[in-house]
Amino acid sequence: MNSQLLIGYTARDTFLNRLSGSTKLIGFVALSIIGMVTYDTRFLLGVLLISLILFHFSKIKYHEVAFVLQVIVAFAILNLVMVYVFAPSYGITIYGTHHMILGSPDHYFNLSWEQLFYEFNLLLKYIFAVPLALIFLMTTNPSEFAASLNKIGVSYRISYSVAIALRYIPDVQNDYRTISLAQQARGYEISRKAKLMTRAKGAVQIIMPLILSSLDRIEIISQAMELRRFGHNKKRTWYMAQPFKRNDYLALIIIVLIVLIGIALFKVNGGRFWNPFK
Amino acid sequence: MVEPIISFKDFGFQYDSQSEPTLKHINLDIFPGEKVLLAGPSGSGKSTLGRCINGLIPQSYPGEITGSATVAGHDIKDSSIFELSFSVGTVLQDPDSQFVGLSVKEDIAFSLENDERSQTEMRAATKKWAERLDLKPLLDHSPQGISGGQKQRVAMAGVLIDESNILLFDEPLASLDPASGKASIELIDHLARQQNLTVVIIEHRLEDVLQRPIDRLVVLKDGEIVGNDKPSAILKDSLMQQLGLREPLYLSALQLAGVKLADCDNIDSVETVAGDNIESALQRWTAGVSLQEPLLPTEPLLTLNNLNFSYNRNQPIIHGLNLTINRGDMLSLVGRNGTGKSTLSNLITGFLKLDGGEMKLNGQDLTQLSVKERADHIGYILQDPNQMISKAMIFDEVAAGLRLRGLTDDEVERRVNDTLKVCGLYEFRHWPISALSFGQKKRVTIAAILVLNPEMIILDEPTAGQDLRHYTEMMNFLETLNREHQVTIMLITHDMHLMLEYTQRAVVLADGGVLMDARPADVLTNEAVIEKAALAKTSLFTLAERYHLPSALDFVAKFVQTEREVRRHE
């Protein structure tokens, strides 16, 4: 009924699907952090290559993620342009040399190889994590997602609230649609035909009943959960949790190795930046 | 002597938020293995009593307790929901909201997860209960992908998995179609016997619950127990109406024919009710009433021609549907859950776009009009009034549609006041909506639509969740609108009583089209249609067959006709 705007889990038969959710979560978080910290281009290219290979094996089709990718690309480009506008000679400051393409370092606007190289590193940082995030979200069953959050130390009440949100989002969307149409029938115009203020006012007319009906729902859900003993014990088990298997340990070892390489490179480079201009 | 498993002694309860006690001097013993039906009108305290049994009172709803109450050996005053949950399993009224898992299997295993059981144990227990409740093929389904009846079975599996020996059902029939409701009652009965459970059912639809034997009927009114006996004993006194409950139809028919219920045996089921003079009395009565051919409207208002619609191409929901609704009709639209009753009304109101076909209102092409323009002719009232109300004050809520259409203040005031008078809300016009009861809120939403002067209104389950008094008020109101204000009314309903007693025409949907379009009595005596559309046979039909009346259909029609005449003279 709804077009596939957002990304979601689909059952696919790949080794990535069979990995435990916790492994994928740990992998995603660990690689993202090390990738965000380092500016070593060789390392970033390596990680990007790995994540692209994994993405290929995950059997996720381009059209499933096209919308999200377009949004990310648009934001990444905007971001790079803004970085240049606000700090066009930041690359020179970082790398300490200047190989000019246009202008001179004394002017505010100039273009140097150092700046281009810096922004290329930024671009790598933006894109290497995207396939990893998509893999994590699209190969992890949402129920297992909650279980894996809990496994890496998030309290089970918070973890379960993620699952509950996923459970009720479709229902709330339905409510929203019904309420919106019922209000439109009475004359609230929220389509593009109306002026912005009218549309905003129309939207308020939908939000109020939506909140009221959601509050009713929340009260019933929390009662239903309490009547089935949710929240009493300190811990809970998860029907959908996947125990660690051989592949999980293998994957974790590889992740640790990659992170260690990243850290080792800080030593080698004497900092976060790899400087090819020296 | 057997000890009672649930015992209330001079028990009273007052919510902290209320000034009067909701329960007063309750003395009630329920014994292990008993099946008890707890009935009473809205506000009688039956749900409150249920909350005392599962521990929500005083845990989630604080208040003052007098007297004493024990459930499975626990004094409810100082035991937690957690402790009681091992003995009492609760199936809530709305199986959809009770569904907290992302899939059927997770929901069934939910309480075991909270008990920190191992996955192996959970899988075994889930499998066992899924098999017993016929849910095995659905284990991986999401809650959005299964029907109301199936959700209720999941809810039952989710509490039975605890192996608790008391089962509490809060209005289990409220959101099910008639056939699922019947199946549900049969399943409860079967489980109760098989597991030797103590079952407490809170429900005001007596006739439907009594399709399977009940050991005891407890009737509450104004917070006190006014009846506590075998169902047949209470039914014999024929006090149901005074107690605010709907009397089973076959009993009303027997009384209409002059049979004294006190002289009958086994009156708690239409299958077993017996008495020396029943047959002759019914024969005499049916021979004495002549059927008048009702004057049905004939001027077409809305013509639907060869409608087609599908959410996805492979499964058409509406397929080649033809239907003409006449000006002044009061008709009910019935059918199995998911056959497209709501889809059809959404197509008429423009909420959904047709894939193909013609819709004409007074000869004008409806498909060219926007949602807002269609609403000037056809109003749609949702089942849940909270989904429609967007203002704090009654007057503003009703006036909203007119103000948005740019009418002058004087005109708005005049029309709103007129409408409020028609709806019996004029005295409340300066009240906040939050102070109204559920039924009154529903009326406000109807008023907010009526004020636009539509020629036709569509109501989705107008009486859902309302007791006999509110049901009668609502239906009499709709009847007045239809008769005196010439509003064409289409009701989407699962309530067979409503369809039989208040509408002149029933349209049965199945397989994407109209399966039958006839008098309600014709529909409810046609076994093939009943089966196909998941409706329920009326007990009048069974009564007529059991006592060899010449025509069951005529008998049902005559009964409805007589009831209507009585109602009109009241």
Interface residues (C-beta under 8 A of the other chain):
Chain A: M1 P142 S143 A163 I164 L166 R167 P170 D171 D175 T178 I179 L181 A182 Q183 Q184 A185 R186 G187 Y188 E189 Q205 I206 M208 P209 L212 S213 D216 R217 I220 I221 Q223 A224 M225 E226 L227 R228 R229 F230 G231 H232 N233 K235 R236 T237 W238 Y239 M240 A241 P243
Chain B: N54 L56 Q59 S60 S80 I81 F82 S85 T90 L92 D94 D96 S97 Q98 F99 V100 G101 L102 S103 K105 E106 A109 F110 S111 L112 E113 N114 D115 E116 R117 S118 Q119 M122 R123 T126 P143 Q144 G158 V159 D162 Y311 N312 N346 T349 G350 F351 V371 K372 R374 A375 G379 Y380 L382 D384 N386 Q387 M388 I389 S390 A400 G401 L404 R405 A448 I449 L452
